[in-house]
Amino acid sequence: MRLVAEIALVAVAAIGVCVCLALLPETRSTPRRRAAVPEPSRPEQLVRLESLVMMAGTSAIQVHAYLRPLLVEIASRRLAARGRALEQMPESIARQLLGDQLWEIVRPDRPFPEERHARGISSQDLREVLAVLERL
């Protein structure tokens, strides 16, 4: 009977050791490789817009040639949704709706910058212009 008890004790101890080993964290000598998760591609239009905004601060010519057409299009569409046309609006009303900064950029008679390398638009001014467009 004593032999059966010793065998049972060894069996229980063996099971206990196996359970303890199973609960230990797995250690490996080589690091695990994670499956490469492809980075989601960014929409091409978003990449172009970001580039355009970054360039807008560099010079007045960048604002006039690249940023202005986009702002004119956005302002025109936003105003059209309210039943107004930017091209036909009197300057006083346009200034009131768009604010001085945005109006100076999108006004139809805006001249080409005389000083091509003059400073473009600051990030703060651009934020304010975008806030106006969002409110329209």
SULNORGI-V705865 format. One record per run of one state. SS is the DSSP state (H for helix, E for strand, - for the rest). FROM is the first residue (numbers start at 1). TO is the last residue. If there is no record, write none. Layout:
BEGIN
[[SS;FROM;TO] [SS;FROM;TO]]
END
This chain:
BEGIN
[[-;1;1] [H;2;23] [-;24;43] [H;44;56] [-;57;59] [H;60;81] [-;82;85] [H;86;88] [-;89;90] [H;91;106] [-;107;122] [H;123;135] [-;136;136]]
END
